[in-house]
């Protein structure tokens, strides 16, 4: 697994925006339910509030937007 994560200060709230990109070397059919959609991700990500598919690039490849609850 190769993952890169970026962060920058938000202009809309006191906190950070994060962007993550990665490649997982496994069978997509085996892992897709843990990446999208609900409900499996809620088992390990209790802060997640929403998930949207922004763009479908190819069969089995898409750009997704996740929203998580902030922690103070």
N, CA, C and O atoms as a GROMACS GRO file, in nm:
protein
  288
    1UNK      N    1   0.085  -0.118   0.000
    1UNK     CA    2   0.000   0.000   0.000
    1UNK      C    3   0.088   0.123   0.000
    1UNK      O    4   0.182   0.133   0.079
    2UNK      N    5   0.060   0.216  -0.088
    2UNK     CA    6   0.134   0.342  -0.099
    2UNK      C    7   0.033   0.455  -0.084
    2UNK      O    8  -0.059   0.467  -0.164
    3UNK      N    9   0.050   0.538   0.019
    3UNK     CA   10  -0.048   0.643   0.049
    3UNK      C   11   0.024   0.776   0.068
    3UNK      O   12   0.130   0.782   0.131
    4UNK      N   13  -0.034   0.884   0.015
    4UNK     CA   14   0.014   1.020   0.038
    4UNK      C   15  -0.100   1.100   0.098
    4UNK      O   16  -0.215   1.087   0.056
    5UNK      N   17  -0.068   1.183   0.198
    5UNK     CA   18  -0.168   1.266   0.265
    5UNK      C   19  -0.118   1.410   0.268
    5UNK      O   20  -0.003   1.435   0.301
    6UNK      N   21  -0.206   1.503   0.232
    6UNK     CA   22  -0.177   1.646   0.238
    6UNK      C   23  -0.274   1.713   0.334
    6UNK      O   24  -0.383   1.661   0.357
    7UNK      N   25  -0.234   1.827   0.389
    7UNK     CA   26  -0.327   1.905   0.470
    7UNK      C   27  -0.298   2.053   0.450
    7UNK      O   28  -0.186   2.093   0.420
    8UNK      N   29  -0.404   2.134   0.466
    8UNK     CA   30  -0.390   2.280   0.462
    8UNK      C   31  -0.494   2.339   0.555
    8UNK      O   32  -0.596   2.277   0.584
    9UNK      N   33  -0.467   2.460   0.601
    9UNK     CA   34  -0.561   2.528   0.689
    9UNK      C   35  -0.688   2.563   0.613
    9UNK      O   36  -0.682   2.603   0.496
   10UNK      N   37  -0.801   2.547   0.678
   10UNK     CA   38  -0.929   2.580   0.617
   10UNK      C   39  -0.951   2.730   0.620
   10UNK      O   40  -0.914   2.797   0.716
   11UNK      N   41  -1.010   2.782   0.515
   11UNK     CA   42  -1.050   2.922   0.511
   11UNK      C   43  -1.192   2.940   0.564
   11UNK      O   44  -1.237   3.053   0.582
   12UNK      N   45  -1.263   2.829   0.591
   12UNK     CA   46  -1.403   2.834   0.634
   12UNK      C   47  -1.423   2.802   0.781
   12UNK      O   48  -1.525   2.841   0.838
   13UNK      N   49  -1.330   2.733   0.844
   13UNK     CA   50  -1.344   2.696   0.985
   13UNK      C   51  -1.206   2.682   1.047
   13UNK      O   52  -1.105   2.675   0.976
   14UNK      N   53  -1.202   2.678   1.180
   14UNK     CA   54  -1.077   2.664   1.252
   14UNK      C   55  -1.036   2.516   1.249
   14UNK      O   56  -1.083   2.437   1.331
   15UNK      N   57  -0.950   2.481   1.159
   15UNK     CA   58  -0.907   2.343   1.145
   15UNK      C   59  -0.838   2.322   1.011
   15UNK      O   60  -0.796   2.418   0.946
   16UNK      N   61  -0.828   2.198   0.971
   16UNK     CA   62  -0.754   2.163   0.850
   16UNK      C   63  -0.841   2.084   0.752
   16UNK      O   64  -0.936   2.016   0.791
   17UNK      N   65  -0.806   2.096   0.625
   17UNK     CA   66  -0.860   2.012   0.519
   17UNK      C   67  -0.753   1.908   0.487
   17UNK      O   68  -0.635   1.943   0.478
   18UNK      N   69  -0.792   1.784   0.471
   18UNK     CA   70  -0.698   1.678   0.438
   18UNK      C   71  -0.733   1.616   0.304
   18UNK      O   72  -0.850   1.603   0.268
   19UNK      N   73  -0.631   1.579   0.230
   19UNK     CA   74  -0.648   1.509   0.103
   19UNK      C   75  -0.558   1.386   0.109
   19UNK      O   76  -0.440   1.395   0.145
   20UNK      N   77  -0.613   1.271   0.075
   20UNK     CA   78  -0.536   1.147   0.076
   20UNK      C   79  -0.551   1.077  -0.058
   20UNK      O   80  -0.659   1.077  -0.119
   21UNK      N   81  -0.443   1.017  -0.103
   21UNK     CA   82  -0.443   0.942  -0.228
   21UNK      C   83  -0.360   0.817  -0.206
   21UNK      O   84  -0.253   0.823  -0.145
   22UNK      N   85  -0.408   0.705  -0.255
   22UNK     CA   86  -0.330   0.584  -0.234
   22UNK      C   87  -0.365   0.473  -0.330
   22UNK      O   88  -0.467   0.476  -0.399
   23UNK      N   89  -0.279   0.376  -0.334
   23UNK     CA   90  -0.298   0.256  -0.414
   23UNK      C   91  -0.294   0.137  -0.320
   23UNK      O   92  -0.204   0.126  -0.236
   24UNK      N   93  -0.390   0.048  -0.333
   24UNK     CA   94  -0.394  -0.074  -0.253
   24UNK      C   95  -0.377  -0.192  -0.348
   24UNK      O   96  -0.457  -0.211  -0.439
   25UNK      N   97  -0.273  -0.271  -0.326
   25UNK     CA   98  -0.244  -0.385  -0.412
   25UNK      C   99  -0.322  -0.506  -0.364
   25UNK      O  100  -0.271  -0.589  -0.288
   26UNK      N  101  -0.447  -0.515  -0.408
   26UNK     CA  102  -0.534  -0.626  -0.369
   26UNK      C  103  -0.646  -0.636  -0.472
   26UNK      O  104  -0.658  -0.551  -0.560
   27UNK      N  105  -0.725  -0.738  -0.461
   27UNK     CA  106  -0.840  -0.758  -0.548
   27UNK      C  107  -0.946  -0.654  -0.513
   27UNK      O  108  -0.995  -0.654  -0.400
   28UNK      N  109  -0.984  -0.565  -0.606
   28UNK     CA  110  -1.083  -0.460  -0.576
   28UNK      C  111  -1.214  -0.515  -0.522
   28UNK      O  112  -1.276  -0.453  -0.435
   29UNK      N  113  -1.258  -0.630  -0.571
   29UNK     CA  114  -1.383  -0.687  -0.523
   29UNK      C  115  -1.376  -0.728  -0.376
   29UNK      O  116  -1.478  -0.735  -0.308
   30UNK      N  117  -1.255  -0.753  -0.326
   30UNK     CA  118  -1.239  -0.793  -0.187
   30UNK      C  119  -1.239  -0.674  -0.092
   30UNK      O  120  -1.282  -0.687   0.023
   31UNK      N  121  -1.192  -0.559  -0.138
   31UNK     CA  122  -1.176  -0.445  -0.047
   31UNK      C  123  -1.276  -0.332  -0.067
   31UNK      O  124  -1.288  -0.244   0.018
   32UNK      N  125  -1.350  -0.332  -0.178
   32UNK     CA  126  -1.435  -0.218  -0.210
   32UNK      C  127  -1.540  -0.190  -0.103
   32UNK      O  128  -1.571  -0.074  -0.078
   33UNK      N  129  -1.595  -0.291  -0.039
   33UNK     CA  130  -1.697  -0.268   0.063
   33UNK      C  131  -1.641  -0.200   0.187
   33UNK      O  132  -1.718  -0.144   0.265
   34UNK      N  133  -1.509  -0.204   0.206
   34UNK     CA  134  -1.449  -0.136   0.320
   34UNK      C  135  -1.410   0.007   0.287
   34UNK      O  136  -1.377   0.085   0.376
   35UNK      N  137  -1.414   0.041   0.160
   35UNK     CA  138  -1.384   0.178   0.116
   35UNK      C  139  -1.512   0.253   0.084
   35UNK      O  140  -1.529   0.368   0.124
   36UNK      N  141  -1.602   0.187   0.013
   36UNK     CA  142  -1.734   0.243  -0.017
   36UNK      C  143  -1.830   0.130  -0.040
   36UNK      O  144  -1.779   0.022  -0.071
   37UNK      N  145  -1.954   0.137  -0.031
   37UNK     CA  146  -2.028   0.242   0.035
   37UNK      C  147  -2.051   0.206   0.182
   37UNK      O  148  -1.983   0.121   0.238
   38UNK      N  149  -2.146   0.274   0.241
   38UNK     CA  150  -2.190   0.240   0.375
   38UNK      C  151  -2.235   0.094   0.377
   38UNK      O  152  -2.258   0.043   0.267
   39UNK      N  153  -2.250   0.026   0.482
   39UNK     CA  154  -2.230   0.062   0.622
   39UNK      C  155  -2.094   0.020   0.677
   39UNK      O  156  -2.062   0.054   0.791
   40UNK      N  157  -2.013  -0.055   0.598
   40UNK     CA  158  -1.890  -0.111   0.653
   40UNK      C  159  -1.794  -0.005   0.705
   40UNK      O  160  -1.729  -0.025   0.808
   41UNK      N  161  -1.784   0.107   0.636
   41UNK     CA  162  -1.689   0.209   0.679
   41UNK      C  163  -1.725   0.265   0.816
   41UNK      O  164  -1.637   0.306   0.892
   42UNK      N  165  -1.853   0.267   0.849
   42UNK     CA  166  -1.894   0.315   0.981
   42UNK      C  167  -1.841   0.227   1.093
   42UNK      O  168  -1.830   0.272   1.207
   43UNK      N  169  -1.808   0.102   1.062
   43UNK     CA  170  -1.752   0.012   1.164
   43UNK      C  171  -1.616   0.059   1.213
   43UNK      O  172  -1.580   0.034   1.328
   44UNK      N  173  -1.538   0.125   1.127
   44UNK     CA  174  -1.405   0.165   1.169
   44UNK      C  175  -1.382   0.316   1.163
   44UNK      O  176  -1.274   0.363   1.201
   45UNK      N  177  -1.479   0.393   1.118
   45UNK     CA  178  -1.464   0.539   1.109
   45UNK      C  179  -1.585   0.606   1.173
   45UNK      O  180  -1.678   0.646   1.103
   46UNK      N  181  -1.583   0.618   1.305
   46UNK     CA  182  -1.699   0.672   1.378
   46UNK      C  183  -1.719   0.822   1.356
   46UNK      O  184  -1.826   0.874   1.389
   47UNK      N  185  -1.621   0.892   1.300
   47UNK     CA  186  -1.635   1.036   1.276
   47UNK      C  187  -1.695   1.069   1.140
   47UNK      O  188  -1.728   1.185   1.114
   48UNK      N  189  -1.710   0.970   1.052
   48UNK     CA  190  -1.763   0.997   0.918
   48UNK      C  191  -1.909   1.041   0.924
   48UNK      O  192  -1.991   0.979   0.991
   49UNK      N  193  -1.940   1.149   0.852
   49UNK     CA  194  -2.077   1.200   0.848
   49UNK      C  195  -2.140   1.187   0.709
   49UNK      O  196  -2.262   1.177   0.699
   50UNK      N  197  -2.059   1.186   0.602
   50UNK     CA  198  -2.114   1.170   0.468
   50UNK      C  199  -2.006   1.123   0.371
   50UNK      O  200  -1.887   1.138   0.396
   51UNK      N  201  -2.051   1.066   0.260
   51UNK     CA  202  -1.963   1.020   0.154
   51UNK      C  203  -2.035   1.041   0.022
   51UNK      O  204  -2.148   0.996   0.004
   52UNK      N  205  -1.970   1.110  -0.072
   52UNK     CA  206  -2.028   1.135  -0.203
   52UNK      C  207  -1.930   1.094  -0.312
   52UNK      O  208  -1.810   1.116  -0.299
   53UNK      N  209  -1.982   1.035  -0.419
   53UNK     CA  210  -1.900   1.008  -0.536
   53UNK      C  211  -1.906   1.133  -0.623
   53UNK      O  212  -2.013   1.168  -0.675
   54UNK      N  213  -1.794   1.200  -0.639
   54UNK     CA  214  -1.785   1.326  -0.713
   54UNK      C  215  -1.778   1.300  -0.863
   54UNK      O  216  -1.842   1.369  -0.943
   55UNK      N  217  -1.699   1.199  -0.901
   55UNK     CA  218  -1.678   1.172  -1.043
   55UNK      C  219  -1.642   1.024  -1.061
   55UNK      O  220  -1.562   0.970  -0.985
   56UNK      N  221  -1.701   0.960  -1.161
   56UNK     CA  222  -1.664   0.823  -1.196
   56UNK      C  223  -1.568   0.831  -1.314
   56UNK      O  224  -1.604   0.880  -1.421
   57UNK      N  225  -1.445   0.784  -1.294
   57UNK     CA  226  -1.341   0.796  -1.395
   57UNK      C  227  -1.338   0.676  -1.490
   57UNK      O  228  -1.312   0.691  -1.609
   58UNK      N  229  -1.364   0.559  -1.437
   58UNK     CA  230  -1.352   0.435  -1.512
   58UNK      C  231  -1.426   0.329  -1.432
   58UNK      O  232  -1.466   0.354  -1.318
   59UNK      N  233  -1.445   0.213  -1.489
   59UNK     CA  234  -1.510   0.106  -1.414
   59UNK      C  235  -1.423   0.072  -1.293
   59UNK      O  236  -1.306   0.035  -1.307
   60UNK      N  237  -1.479   0.086  -1.175
   60UNK     CA  238  -1.407   0.056  -1.052
   60UNK      C  239  -1.315   0.167  -1.006
   60UNK      O  240  -1.235   0.146  -0.914
   61UNK      N  241  -1.323   0.286  -1.066
   61UNK     CA  242  -1.236   0.397  -1.028
   61UNK      C  243  -1.319   0.524  -1.019
   61UNK      O  244  -1.388   0.561  -1.114
   62UNK      N  245  -1.314   0.592  -0.904
   62UNK     CA  246  -1.392   0.714  -0.888
   62UNK      C  247  -1.323   0.809  -0.791
   62UNK      O  248  -1.232   0.770  -0.717
   63UNK      N  249  -1.368   0.933  -0.792
   63UNK     CA  250  -1.323   1.035  -0.697
   63UNK      C  251  -1.434   1.049  -0.594
   63UNK      O  252  -1.550   1.070  -0.629
   64UNK      N  253  -1.397   1.038  -0.466
   64UNK     CA  254  -1.496   1.043  -0.359
   64UNK      C  255  -1.465   1.156  -0.262
   64UNK      O  256  -1.349   1.193  -0.243
   65UNK      N  257  -1.570   1.210  -0.202
   65UNK     CA  258  -1.556   1.316  -0.101
   65UNK      C  259  -1.614   1.263   0.030
   65UNK      O  260  -1.731   1.225   0.036
   66UNK      N  261  -1.532   1.262   0.133
   66UNK     CA  262  -1.575   1.219   0.266
   66UNK      C  263  -1.582   1.340   0.357
   66UNK      O  264  -1.495   1.427   0.352
   67UNK      N  265  -1.684   1.346   0.439
   67UNK     CA  266  -1.695   1.451   0.542
   67UNK      C  267  -1.690   1.381   0.677
   67UNK      O  268  -1.755   1.278   0.698
   68UNK      N  269  -1.614   1.439   0.768
   68UNK     CA  270  -1.605   1.383   0.902
   68UNK      C  271  -1.638   1.490   1.005
   68UNK      O  272  -1.621   1.609   0.980
   69UNK      N  273  -1.686   1.446   1.118
   69UNK     CA  274  -1.716   1.536   1.228
   69UNK      C  275  -1.585   1.588   1.286
   69UNK      O  276  -1.489   1.512   1.302
   70UNK      N  277  -1.581   1.716   1.318
   70UNK     CA  278  -1.462   1.773   1.378
   70UNK      C  279  -1.448   1.734   1.524
   70UNK      O  280  -1.547   1.705   1.591
   71UNK      N  281  -1.326   1.732   1.572
   71UNK     CA  282  -1.301   1.707   1.712
   71UNK      C  283  -1.242   1.832   1.773
   71UNK      O  284  -1.146   1.889   1.720
   72UNK      N  285  -1.299   1.876   1.883
   72UNK     CA  286  -1.248   1.995   1.951
   72UNK      C  287  -1.170   1.956   2.073
   72UNK      O  288  -1.119   2.042   2.144
   0.00000   0.00000   0.00000
